[in-house]
Amino acid sequence: TMEYSGVPSVTLIVGCGLSCLALITLAVVYAILWRYIRSERSIILINFCLSIICSNILILVGQTQTHNAVNK
C-alpha cells in the first residue's frame, strides 16, 4: 500500500521550478526589449507565460493541500 507523505514529489518541484524560471526569464527579456518587439503577438505570448506561471504556482500550492480521508 502507498501512503501519502504530504510533500510534493521532487520531480514536480524541479519541473515546475524550472518552468517558472524559464518563463520569468522570457518575460524579463520581453520587458527589456518591449519598445522594439511590441505587437499583438507579443502581448498574447506574455499573457500566456503569466498564465502558465500562475498555473505552476497553483499546482505546487495545491499539491500540498490534498489530503485523502480514510475511514476505517
C-alpha positions as CSV (number, residue, x, y, z in Angstrom):
1,T,0.0,0.0,0.0
2,M,1.1,3.5,-0.7
3,E,1.0,6.2,2.0
4,Y,0.5,9.9,1.4
5,S,3.6,11.8,2.5
6,G,2.2,15.3,2.3
7,V,5.2,16.5,0.4
8,P,5.2,17.1,-3.4
9,S,7.5,14.9,-5.3
10,V,10.9,16.1,-6.2
11,T,10.3,15.9,-10.0
12,L,7.2,18.0,-9.6
13,I,9.0,20.7,-7.7
14,V,12.0,20.7,-10.0
15,G,9.8,20.7,-13.2
16,C,7.6,23.5,-12.1
17,G,10.5,25.4,-10.7
18,L,12.5,25.2,-14.0
19,S,9.4,26.0,-16.0
20,C,8.7,29.1,-13.8
21,L,12.3,30.2,-14.1
22,A,12.3,29.9,-17.9
23,L,9.0,31.8,-18.2
24,I,10.1,34.6,-15.9
25,T,13.3,34.9,-17.9
26,L,11.3,35.2,-21.1
27,A,9.0,37.8,-19.5
28,V,12.1,39.9,-18.3
29,V,13.6,39.7,-21.8
30,Y,10.4,40.8,-23.4
31,A,10.1,43.7,-20.8
32,I,13.6,44.9,-21.6
33,L,13.0,44.7,-25.4
34,W,9.4,45.8,-25.3
35,R,9.8,49.0,-27.3
36,Y,11.3,47.0,-30.2
37,I,9.0,44.0,-30.3
38,R,5.7,45.5,-29.3
39,S,2.9,43.7,-31.2
40,E,-0.3,41.8,-30.6
41,R,1.6,38.5,-30.9
42,S,4.0,39.7,-28.1
43,I,1.1,40.6,-25.8
44,I,-0.5,37.2,-26.3
45,L,2.8,35.5,-25.6
46,I,3.3,37.5,-22.3
47,N,-0.2,36.8,-21.2
48,F,0.3,33.1,-22.0
49,C,3.5,33.0,-20.0
50,L,1.9,34.7,-17.0
51,S,-1.0,32.2,-17.0
52,I,1.4,29.2,-17.1
53,I,3.4,30.7,-14.2
54,C,0.2,31.1,-12.2
55,S,-0.9,27.6,-13.0
56,N,2.5,26.2,-11.9
57,I,2.3,28.0,-8.6
58,L,-1.3,26.7,-8.1
59,I,-0.1,23.2,-8.9
60,L,2.7,23.5,-6.3
61,V,0.4,25.0,-3.6
62,G,-2.5,22.6,-4.4
63,Q,-0.2,19.6,-4.2
64,T,0.5,20.3,-0.6
65,Q,-3.2,20.8,0.3
66,T,-4.5,17.4,-0.8
67,H,-5.4,15.0,1.9
68,N,-7.3,11.8,1.5
69,A,-9.7,11.0,4.3
70,V,-9.5,7.3,5.1
71,N,-12.4,5.9,7.1
72,K,-11.7,2.6,8.9
